[in-house]
Amino acid sequence: MKQKLLSYQPFNEQEEKDKELLLKVIEQKDVLTRKNTIGHFTVSCWVLNQSHDKVLMCYHKIYNSWCWLGGHVDEQKDFKKVALKEFQEESGLKHVQFLKDDPFSIEVLTVNGHIKNGVYVSSHLHYNITYLMEADDQERLIIKEDENKGLQWFDFEEALKASTEPWLVENVYKKLNKKIEKGYH
C-alpha cells in the first residue's frame, strides 16, 4: 500500500495533508490491526450503480446514519481484496467491479468512542482508503444485521441528505461526488 500512497495524486488540500499523515503512519507497528488503539487502516467503498447516477449506502448501527460500506483491513495487505470482501459481506451483492484499480480517495477519519459487541472502544483514527466500485442496482440487497439496519441506493444529492454525519457529508461524500462529476474514474 505504501507504493500506492506514494503515487496517489491528491484531489484537494485535505487529501494532500492526509496523504502526508498516511505515509508517516503506514510503517507503525500494528497499524493494520485494531490492536493499534490510536489509529489503524480501514477501507471504504463508494459504490455506483451501472448508470453511475446512484450510490449504495448502508444504515450503520454504531453511527446511526446512512454511510458508505467498508471495514477494517485486519492485518491484510491487499486493501482492494478487503474492500471487495467487506462490500460483498455488507451488501449481499456478488456482482461488483472496481472502476479504478488504485484508491479513489484517501481520508483520515475520527471515530468517537462507542460500544461494540458489549465492549467500549475508545476514540481513535481510521486511516481510510476508498475504492470506487460499480454494482447492479437490480440485484437483491441483503442486510448484514450485526452491523447494518438497511441498504439503499440514493442519487448523489439524496445520499448527502440521508447521512446524519455532517463532517463526512461536507468533507468526504461531497468530495467523492465531485470527483465523479469531474471524471476521476
N, C-alpha and C positions, 0 to 999 in steps of 0.2 A: 504494500500500500504506500510505502514511503515514496517509491518512484512515481506512482500515480499522483500523489500530492505535489511532488516537485514539479511535475509537468502541467498541473492544473492551472488554467487561466482564470483568475478571479473575475467575476462579473461586476462587482461593486466594492466599496470600501469595507463593508462587513466581511466579505469573502477574503479580501486581502489580509485583514487583521486576523481572521480566524485561520487562514492558511498558515500564517506565521506561528500561531499557537499550536496548531495540529502538528506541524513539523517539529516543534520543540518536545511535545509530549509523546510522539509516536515511539520514541526509544525508552520511555519509562517502564519500570518493572510493573507487570500485571496490568498494563493499560488496555489489554484486550480482554480483561476479565472484570467481573463485578467485585473482585477482591480489592481492586483499587477503588476505595470509597471516596476519593476526591474527584475522580473522573475516569471514564472509560469509553471505548469506542462503541458506537451504535450505527445502524443503517436505517434509512427510511426509504420508502417507495412512493414516488409521485406517479400514480398510475392513470393513464389516459385511456379513454375508450377508443375504438378503432377509427372514429371520425375526428378524434382529437378535440372534441368540444365539451367533454365532461371528465371529471376526476373522481376516482373512487376514494371515499373516506369511511373510516370506522368510528363508531362512538365508543371511545375508550373509557373503561370503568374507573381507572385511577384518576384520570384527568377530567372526567365528567364533561367531555367535549368531543365534537367531531374533529378528527385529526387524520393525518396520513398513517399508513401502515408501516411496520418495521419492528426492529428489536435489537437486542444486544448481540455483539459478534461472538461472545463466549468462547474465546481462545482460537477462533477460526481466522485464518489469514486471508482466505478468499472471501472478501466482503461481498462481492457480487453474488456468490453462491448463497451466502447468508441472506441477502436481500430476497432472492428467489424463494428460499425456504420459508422465510418469515411471511412473505406475501401469500404464498400458497396456503400456509397454515392458518393465517388470519382471515383469508377471504374464501377459502374453499375452491378457488378457481385454479384450474390446472393449465389452461392455455394462456400463456403470457409470453411476451418477448421484450427484450431490452431495446429501447430506441437509441441508446448510446452505450458503447462498451465501457466507457470511462465514467467516473462520477459526474452527475449532472449539477450537483450543488454541494457545498460544504457549509457547516454551521457548528458553532459551539453553543450548546443549549443548556440552560439552567433547569434543574429538576428540583422542585420543592420536596421537602420531607413528606413521606407518605407511608401508609401501611400496605405491605404486600405479603400475601399469604400469612396474615396474622402477625407479622414482624415489622417493626418500624425501620424504615430506610431513611437515613439522613440525607439532607440536601446535598447535591453533587452536580457535576457537569457531565453532559453527554457530548463526546467528540463525534459529531454526526457526519456521515457520508450519505448523500441522497442519490438514488438511481431513478432514471426516467424509464418507465415501462408502459406497455400497451396491453390491454386485455379486452376481451369481448364482453360488452355490457349486456348481452343477451344470455350469457352463461349464468347458471344458478349460483347465487351467493350463499355461503354457509358461515354463520356466525361462530366464532371461537368463544364460547360462553364464559370461559375463565378470564378473558381479557376484554371482550367487546360486548356491547349491548346491541349493536346494529351495524349494518353496512349499507351504503347508499351511493349511487352515482349523482354527482352535483355538477351543474355547469360552473364555470370558474367563479363567477360572482356569487352564486348561491353558496359555494364552498366557503368563501370568505365570511359570509353572513352566518353560516351554520356553526362555525368554530367560536367557542367562548374564551379562547386564549388570545387576548389582544396582541401580545408581543409576537407570537407565532404568525398571526394574521398579517400584521404590519411588516415584519422583518423577514419572514420566510415564505409564507404562502403567496403573498403578492409578488415577491421576487421570482418564485418559481413560475407563476403565471406570466410575468413579464418576459422571462427567458423563453418561454414557449412562443409568445407573441412575436418576439424578435428573431425566432428561428434558430435558437440554440440547440435544437435537437435535429 
